[in-house]
Amino acid sequence: MFPIIIFGQKNLPDNPWVGVNKEYLQIGKKSATFTKGYHFQDFAVKQYLKKGYIVFIAPHISGVYWQYYNVIFFSQDTLILEPVGKDVFRLSKLNEQNQYVFTNSLNGFTFEKLHFTTTIIDISLGVNISISLDIDSSRNSRLKIHDDYMNETNVVTTSMSRIEYNRFIQILSAFNLSNLSEDFENTVQDISKFEARPLRISKDVVFYGNQGRAECSNSVFEIKYNDQIVKCKGCSLVPFYYPALKDFLLTYISSKSYQSGRNPKILY
């Protein structure tokens, strides 16, 4: 039965998979991402379902690692992988058959609403920008950006496209949200400007990730899902370490601010 399912379909379901210890794995034809707690790993996919295998490649301090996985079974709800030899990436906990069993992370995940606020302040540069974003389960979003120095406010109220919303839900479901800390600053160090994407305000002010600010951003991220509320806060621009969600939020804020045609605008 398993070979018929594998070779009768060309693609794995386009959703994140969750392992037995809350490991999250999303596999595409050319790349894959793996998240466990605060560990985030990107892989290149060099072989995708050819002869029932997938192959992950990732750089390491000692060189480049390759790992073959036998795709034993997949359906809309379940993915079973069998590492060939010792798994250098240790994707999850192996069962008695030396296999990883992943399930669809969207199953049992119900998003209700999200609230995110942050500020970008540097007195020496004359920058004092506040940002507020709200998204709900009806795909409604409201973005407010206020420039205190210039006394300009940009409010964008819109409905997320289905593609945007589905991508947003996939990113959320591929993260153990219960790991979010009320006090983020004591959990993870900020990344350097050489590792971060720049955030540009107007034409001449550029910040890099979580560096270069003279004052605390007083950021708050709050999400309600599965009838529970998780909240985290911190001084960094985004008060958690999860690159996929951070990039989605800042890219979304940037795109909506530019689409409105009003100031202030933020380019990420």
N, C-alpha and C positions, 0 to 999 in steps of 0.2 A: 504493500500500500504506500509506503513512504516514497520509494523512487518514482511512482506514478505522480504523486503530488508534487515532488520536487521538479521533475523534468517536464511536467505538463504546464507549469507556470514559469514565466520569465523573470518576474520580479517579486521580491519580498514585499509584504504589506508596508505601506509608507507610514509607519508609526513608530514611536519609541518602544523599546522592550525593557521590562524591569526584571532583574534577577532576584534570587531568594534573599539576598542581603541588601536590597534597595540599590543595586547597581543599574544604571540606565544606559542603554545602548541603542543608537539609531544608525541604520546601515543604508547607504545609498550605493549607486553603481560605481562611483568614483571615490567616495569618502565615507567615513564613519566617525561618530563621536561617542565617547564613553565618559560617564560621570559617576563618581562614587564619593559622596560627601563633598569635600572641597577639591577633590582631585578631578581634573578635566583633561581628557586626552583626545587628540585628533589622530585619526588613522587615514592613510591612503588605502583604497581598496584596489588591489592589482588583479584580482580574479574574482568575478562575480557570478556565482552559480554555474560556472563552467565545470561540467562533470560532477556536479554536486558539491563543489568546494567554494569557499570564499577565502581570500588571503588578505590579511591586514599587514600594513607596513608602517613603522613609526621610527623616527630617529631616537637615538639614545646616546648617552655620554660615551659609551664604548663602541658606538657604531650605529648601524641600522638593523632593526629587528624585523624579521618576517615570521608570520604565524599562519599556518593552514588550519582551517576549520572545516570539518565535514558537516554539511547541512543535512542532518538526519531527518528533520521534519519541520514543516511550517504550515500554518493556517492563519486565518485572520486574528486568532487569539493566542497562538502558541508558536514559539520558535525553539528548536532543539539543536544545539551545536555540539560537536565532538572535536576537541583539539587533537591535532596530529602531533604526537609526542608531548613533551612538557610545554604547557602554555606559558609563554614568556610574559603575556599581558594579564593573566589571572583575572579573567572577566567576571567571574562569580565563584560560587561554591559548586564543585562537581558533585553529581549524585553517584550512586553505587555503580552505574554503568559508565562512569567517566565522561558524563555529558553535562552540559549547561542547559537548564530549562528556563526560558524566559517567557513572560506573558505580556500581553498588550497593556501598556501603561495607561491607555485611555479608558480601559475598563475600570469602572468604579471611581473615576475622577470627574467631579462636577464643579466647574468654575462658576462663581457667583459674581464677584466684583473685585476690582483692584484699585488701589489709591497710592499714588507716588508723588512725593514732593521733594524738591531739593533747591539749593541756592548756589549761585556762582558769584563769589564776592572777592574782589581784590581792590582795596582802596587805592593802592599805588597806580593801578591801571584805569581807575574810574569805572569799575565793573561791579554792578549789583543787580543780578538777574535772579528772579524767583520763577520756578517751574512747578506746575501742578498738572497731573494727568490722572483721569478717572476712566476706567473701562468696565462695562458690565456685561452680563451674559446675553443681553439682547444685541450685542455688537455696537452699542452706543459708546462713543468716546468723547471726552471733553478735555481739551488742552488749554491751559492758561499760562502765558509767559509775560512777566512784567519786568520792565527795566526801570528801577527806582530812580536812577540818575537822570534819565531822559524823560521819565514820566510817560512811558509808552507801554501799552498793554495789547497783547495779541491773544484773542480767544478764538479757538477753533472747535466747533461742535459738529461732529460728523458721525456717520455710521461706518464701521470698519467693513471692508470688503470680506467676502467669505474666504478668499484666499489668505488675506491678512489674519483674519480671526482663527482660521484653522491652524495656521502656522504658529500663532500665539498660543493656542491651546496645546499644541504638540510640545512646544518648548516648556510650558508650565508642567505638563504631565511627565516630562522627562527630567524632573528635578525633585529631589526629596525635600519638599517645602517645610517639613517638620524640622529640618536642620537649620532653618533660618534663626539667627540669634537676635534677641532683643537688643543686645549690645555688640554690634558687629566689630567695633574697633579693637576689641580684645581677642579677636579670633584669627584674623588674617592680615598680613602686612600689605600695604598698597604696592601696586606694580609701578615700575619706573616709566618715565615718559618715553623711553626707547621701546617699551613693550606695549604701549597704549596707543590707541587711535586719537588724533587731535580733535578737539571740540572748538569750533570757531564761532565767535560772536562778532557780528558786524564784519568789517573788512580787515581789521588789524589786530584783533585780540585772539590769541590762540592758547588754549589750555591742553595739557596732555593727561588724559585719564584722570587719575586721582592725585596728581601732583601740581604744584605751582600756585596754589591758592594761599592767600594771606589769612583767610578766616575759615572756620568750620562751615560746611555746607548744611549741617543740621538736616540730613536727609531722612525721610521716613518712607518705608515700603510696607504696605498693608494689603493682605489678600484674604478674601473669604472664599473657601472652597469646602465641599463635603460637610457643610454645616459647622465649620470651624473657622476661626480667624487667627491668622499668624501675622505678627508685626515685628519689623526690625528697624533699627535706626542707627545712625552713625554720622561721623564727620565727612566721610568720603562722598564723592559725587553720587555713587550708587551704593547703598549700605549692605552689600552682600557680594560674594565672589561666585558668579555663575556667568561666564562670558556670553553664552547664547542669549540669555534673558536680558543681560545688560545691553548688548548690542541691539537687540530687538527694540527695547524701550527707547534708547537714545536715537536710533535710526528713525523710529516712528515719530518721535517728537520733532526731529529735524525735518522730516518730509512734510509733516502737517504744517509746521511753521512757515515753510517756503511756499507751500501750496496756497496758503491764505493770502500771500502778497503783502501782508502787514508786518510792521516791526513791533518788537524785536524778532529777529530770525536767528536760528541756531543751525549750524552745519556740523554734522558728525561724520 
